Amino acid sequence: MDDTRDKVIALEVKVEQLSDTVERLAAAIERLTSLLDQAKGAKWAIGLMLFAGGALSSYLPTLVRWLVALR
């Protein structure tokens, strides 16, 4: 009977340790998810800046010619 009781106690300790490990892993996954969400937002911001820069650079020669013609 003592042998079974000792095994149950040992299993309870292992289950508690596994629970702690799962909680730490869940917290780490949550932090990684938030970092990926931030990176996704930065990707959109960089894309919009590239679009605005490309549009400006394509219209800049036309604007310069227009400004020179006004003189």
N, C-alpha and C positions, 0 to 999 in steps of 0.2 A: 504494500500500500504506500509506503514512504517513497518508493521509487517512482510511482506514478505521480505523486504529489510534487516531487522535485522536478519531474519532466514538465508538468503543467506550469510551475513557477518559472522555469527556464524559458518556456515558450511565451509566457506573458511578458517577460523581459525583452525577448526578441521582437515581439509584436510592437511593444512600446518604442523600441529603437527604430523599427521600420516606419512607424507612424511619424516619428520625428524627421526621419530622412525624407519621407514623402512630402511633409510640410515644407521643408527647406527647398526641395526640388520645385514644388509648386510656386514658391516665392521667386525662385530664380527664373522660372519660365515666365512669370508675370513681368519681371523686370526686362527680360529679353523681348517680350511682346511689345512693351511700351517703347523700347529702343527702336524696334522695327517700324512702329507707327510713326515715330519722329523722323526716321530716315525716309519714309514714304512721303511725308510732308515736305521735307527738304528737297526730295527729287522733283516734286511738282513746282516748288519755288524756283529751282534751277532751270527747269524747262521753260517756265514763263519768262524768266530773265533772258534766256537764249532766244526765245521767240521775239521778245521786244527788241533785243539788240539786232537781230537779223532784219526785222521790219524797218528799224531806224536806219540801218546801214544801207538798205536797198533804196529807201526814199531820200537819203541824204544828198546824193548828186543832183537830183531833181530840185530839191529845196535850195541848194547852193546856186544852181543856174538861175532859178527864179529870183533869188535875192540879188544876184549880180545884175540881172536884167532890169531891176527896179532902180538901180543907181543912175 
